[in-house]
Amino acid sequence: MEQFRQEHFGHAVMPQSNHDEQAMEDHFLAMRAWTSKNLDPLDRRLLDEVIVPSIEKKTGSKPTSSTQVRQALEAHPLHQYWLTLSLFYQDRIWLSLDGAIDRQFEELSAKVEAQVAEPKGSLRLNPDLAIPRYISAFDHHRMPGSYTVDTAEGDFRAGALYDRFASTYLRNLNGGWKNDGRGHTLASHVQDFYPDFKPKRILDLGCSVGHSTVAIAQAFPDAEVFALDVGAPMLRYGHARAEAMGAPIHFSQQDAEHTDFEDGSFDLVCSSAVLHETSAKGMRGIFKECHRLLREGGVMCHVDVPPRHEHMSLWDQMRCDFESHYNNEPFMTSLARTDWMKVALDAGFDAEDVLVGYRKGTFFLKPERADFFTEGHPEGRAMIGSWYACSATK
């Protein structure tokens, strides 16, 4: 029974829901699906058929950027309704999961301790670490306490909450309960463009609870894998999670811009869905740190959220802006306008060694060149089914 539970509902330290908690989760997930199916198309029509013609009539030119339509769109009751629902169902899911973790906190604590009693990996924390302001200033994607808040000694609550939310909110959209689609996508990209590359030491930056890290470790089983994050409760939980999944990973609490590893000490330095949660300055610092950490011939690889303003419709631009203005992802909009190639060049990589483009998401190792494209989604969907990828050799 325990093996069945872990295979279908998560690993040994995954928080579980009872009947009433699961019913509450399902209710708000259904609200999310209803909003997406019924209100998103109406909101798009509102923008295309009402707001844009109105602005064009007043100004004599058709708006091409979401910044030109935002004020008029947000003044309309239909869009306000869409905004309200979009925030409400997400906040309620967080609240429901947080209550479930409260109920089983002591049980989870015992499970976490059991998993790390004889670890194959390791955990190194730094209570004096200065958390970058772009992480400490707000609760990312409205997650209560975000990644760094400890509620008790030895706390793992943030990690448990984030792990459970990801498996609930995304539901098979990014690898099921493992939420490891980004890790498989990143590993596939590396094995696609660097087929003879056999990394011995890998560093995953901003690992959170290790969703992608475990997938990367599985893709490169002969490598020694390290992972860092600024959040102590994420790392405590991530360490136990990795041990429960049989992945020997060495976690440490560090700032990805300023690590304590030696120059040229890694073959592969990577991140997944980290850059959109850093400032423009922070992103540039991370790329420079990647260059410092790589040995000659080593590979840097990042995958992140796919929105690129040059490839999106006005409504899709607005949807991206929503994340920044309302969902505590303040840097997503700026990342969508950032020239990743320039950032890589400024960090010290050579232009001929840098690849930037979309990568189709995968849930398993699938190194296919057709999955990489540079001019937008081949089916015209810049935000669905793909990630934005940047890799480079030193």
Solvent accessible surface area in square Angstrom, and as a share of the most:
residue,aa,sasa,rsa
1,M,188,0.84
2,E,90,0.40
3,Q,129,0.57
4,F,100,0.42
5,R,40,0.14
6,Q,53,0.23
7,E,98,0.44
8,H,104,0.46
9,F,114,0.48
10,G,0,0.00
11,H,5,0.02
12,A,14,0.11
13,V,0,0.00
14,M,3,0.01
15,P,1,0.01
16,Q,43,0.19
17,S,28,0.18
18,N,65,0.33
19,H,153,0.68
20,D,105,0.54
21,E,28,0.12
22,Q,57,0.25
23,A,52,0.41
24,M,82,0.37
25,E,1,0.00
26,D,60,0.31
27,H,99,0.44
28,F,12,0.05
29,L,22,0.11
30,A,61,0.47
31,M,41,0.18
32,R,59,0.21
33,A,61,0.47
34,W,120,0.42
35,T,2,0.01
36,S,62,0.40
37,K,158,0.67
38,N,56,0.29
39,L,8,0.04
40,D,29,0.15
41,P,64,0.40
42,L,80,0.40
43,D,0,0.00
44,R,86,0.31
45,R,137,0.50
46,L,10,0.05
47,L,0,0.00
48,D,72,0.37
49,E,101,0.45
50,V,77,0.44
51,I,12,0.06
52,V,7,0.04
53,P,60,0.38
54,S,47,0.31
55,I,26,0.13
56,E,71,0.32
57,K,182,0.77
58,K,167,0.71
59,T,90,0.52
60,G,68,0.66
61,S,66,0.43
62,K,130,0.55
63,P,5,0.03
64,T,107,0.62
65,S,30,0.20
66,S,1,0.01
67,T,96,0.56
68,Q,96,0.43
69,V,0,0.00
70,R,79,0.29
71,Q,160,0.71
72,A,42,0.32
73,L,0,0.00
74,E,41,0.18
75,A,73,0.56
76,H,62,0.27
77,P,95,0.59
78,L,48,0.24
79,H,1,0.00
80,Q,82,0.37
81,Y,104,0.40
82,W,3,0.01
83,L,16,0.08
84,T,83,0.48
85,L,24,0.12
86,S,6,0.04
87,L,32,0.16
88,F,90,0.37
89,Y,14,0.05
90,Q,11,0.05
91,D,47,0.24
92,R,80,0.29
93,I,0,0.00
94,W,3,0.01
95,L,100,0.50
96,S,20,0.13
97,L,0,0.00
98,D,32,0.17
99,G,37,0.36
100,A,3,0.03
101,I,0,0.00
102,D,81,0.42
103,R,124,0.45
104,Q,12,0.05
105,F,38,0.16
106,E,138,0.62
107,E,96,0.43
108,L,2,0.01
109,S,28,0.18
110,A,61,0.47
111,K,56,0.24
112,V,14,0.08
113,E,114,0.51
114,A,68,0.52
115,Q,53,0.23
116,V,43,0.25
117,A,75,0.58
118,E,158,0.71
119,P,62,0.39
120,K,142,0.60
121,G,8,0.07
122,S,47,0.30
123,L,57,0.29
124,R,117,0.43
125,L,59,0.30
126,N,58,0.30
127,P,126,0.79
128,D,128,0.66
129,L,36,0.18
130,A,84,0.65
131,I,49,0.25
132,P,20,0.13
133,R,189,0.69
134,Y,29,0.11
135,I,17,0.09
136,S,64,0.41
137,A,49,0.38
138,F,50,0.21
139,D,53,0.28
140,H,0,0.00
141,H,25,0.11
142,R,70,0.26
143,M,0,0.00
144,P,64,0.40
145,G,23,0.22
146,S,4,0.03
147,Y,15,0.06
148,T,35,0.20
149,V,79,0.45
150,D,68,0.35
151,T,80,0.47
152,A,52,0.40
153,E,182,0.82
154,G,42,0.41
155,D,1,0.01
156,F,5,0.02
157,R,45,0.16
158,A,7,0.06
159,G,0,0.00
160,A,0,0.00
161,L,3,0.01
162,Y,31,0.12
163,D,0,0.00
164,R,29,0.10
165,F,16,0.07
166,A,6,0.05
167,S,14,0.09
168,T,1,0.01
169,Y,36,0.14
170,L,45,0.22
171,R,103,0.38
172,N,109,0.56
173,L,122,0.61
174,N,7,0.03
175,G,18,0.17
176,G,14,0.13
177,W,57,0.20
178,K,69,0.29
179,N,3,0.02
180,D,10,0.05
181,G,1,0.01
182,R,26,0.09
183,G,0,0.00
184,H,23,0.10
185,T,0,0.00
186,L,0,0.00
187,A,0,0.00
188,S,1,0.01
189,H,0,0.00
190,V,0,0.00
191,Q,47,0.21
192,D,13,0.07
193,F,40,0.17
194,Y,34,0.13
195,P,90,0.56
196,D,127,0.66
197,F,24,0.10
198,K,145,0.61
199,P,6,0.03
200,K,123,0.52
201,R,75,0.27
202,I,0,0.00
203,L,0,0.00
204,D,2,0.01
205,L,0,0.00
206,G,22,0.21
207,C,7,0.04
208,S,19,0.12
209,V,1,0.00
210,G,0,0.00
211,H,4,0.02
212,S,6,0.04
213,T,0,0.00
214,V,3,0.02
215,A,0,0.00
216,I,1,0.00
217,A,13,0.10
218,Q,94,0.42
219,A,14,0.11
220,F,15,0.06
221,P,107,0.67
222,D,117,0.61
223,A,16,0.12
224,E,76,0.34
225,V,3,0.02
226,F,30,0.12
227,A,1,0.01
228,L,1,0.01
229,D,13,0.07
230,V,16,0.09
231,G,0,0.00
232,A,10,0.08
233,P,0,0.00
234,M,0,0.00
235,L,0,0.00
236,R,45,0.16
237,Y,1,0.00
238,G,0,0.00
239,H,10,0.04
240,A,0,0.00
241,R,1,0.00
242,A,2,0.01
243,E,23,0.10
244,A,28,0.22
245,M,42,0.19
246,G,48,0.46
247,A,6,0.05
248,P,68,0.43
249,I,0,0.00
250,H,47,0.21
251,F,2,0.01
252,S,5,0.03
253,Q,17,0.08
254,Q,11,0.05
255,D,16,0.08
256,A,11,0.08
257,E,26,0.12
258,H,134,0.60
259,T,16,0.09
260,D,89,0.46
261,F,27,0.11
262,E,136,0.61
263,D,103,0.53
264,G,32,0.31
265,S,26,0.17
266,F,1,0.00
267,D,14,0.07
268,L,0,0.00
269,V,0,0.00
270,C,0,0.00
271,S,0,0.00
272,S,13,0.08
273,A,18,0.14
274,V,19,0.11
275,L,1,0.01
276,H,12,0.05
277,E,17,0.08
278,T,7,0.04
279,S,25,0.16
280,A,51,0.40
281,K,168,0.71
282,G,1,0.01
283,M,4,0.02
284,R,87,0.32
285,G,18,0.17
286,I,1,0.01
287,F,0,0.00
288,K,113,0.48
289,E,14,0.06
290,C,0,0.00
291,H,45,0.20
292,R,76,0.28
293,L,0,0.00
294,L,1,0.00
295,R,89,0.32
296,E,131,0.59
297,G,39,0.37
298,G,0,0.00
299,V,2,0.01
300,M,0,0.00
301,C,0,0.00
302,H,0,0.00
303,V,0,0.00
304,D,0,0.00
305,V,27,0.15
306,P,10,0.07
307,P,7,0.04
308,R,17,0.06
309,H,20,0.09
310,E,111,0.50
311,H,62,0.28
312,M,18,0.08
313,S,53,0.34
314,L,24,0.12
315,W,13,0.04
316,D,33,0.17
317,Q,11,0.05
318,M,10,0.04
319,R,55,0.20
320,C,0,0.00
321,D,7,0.04
322,F,11,0.05
323,E,26,0.12
324,S,18,0.12
325,H,88,0.39
326,Y,62,0.24
327,N,11,0.06
328,N,46,0.24
329,E,8,0.04
330,P,51,0.32
331,F,43,0.18
332,M,15,0.07
333,T,23,0.14
334,S,51,0.33
335,L,8,0.04
336,A,2,0.02
337,R,106,0.39
338,T,16,0.09
339,D,79,0.41
340,W,5,0.02
341,M,62,0.27
342,K,115,0.49
343,V,3,0.02
344,A,0,0.00
345,L,68,0.34
346,D,80,0.41
347,A,12,0.09
348,G,40,0.39
349,F,7,0.03
350,D,79,0.41
351,A,55,0.43
352,E,145,0.65
353,D,47,0.25
354,V,10,0.06
355,L,54,0.27
356,V,30,0.17
357,G,1,0.01
358,Y,0,0.00
359,R,1,0.01
360,K,67,0.28
361,G,34,0.33
362,T,11,0.06
363,F,99,0.41
364,F,126,0.53
365,L,70,0.35
366,K,64,0.27
367,P,62,0.39
368,E,82,0.37
369,R,132,0.48
370,A,84,0.65
371,D,10,0.05
372,F,28,0.12
373,F,31,0.13
374,T,74,0.43
375,E,144,0.65
376,G,10,0.10
377,H,15,0.07
378,P,85,0.53
379,E,113,0.51
380,G,70,0.68
381,R,93,0.34
382,A,10,0.08
383,M,61,0.27
384,I,104,0.53
385,G,50,0.48
386,S,6,0.04
387,W,40,0.14
388,Y,21,0.08
389,A,0,0.00
390,C,0,0.00
391,S,0,0.00
392,A,0,0.00
393,T,33,0.19
394,K,60,0.25
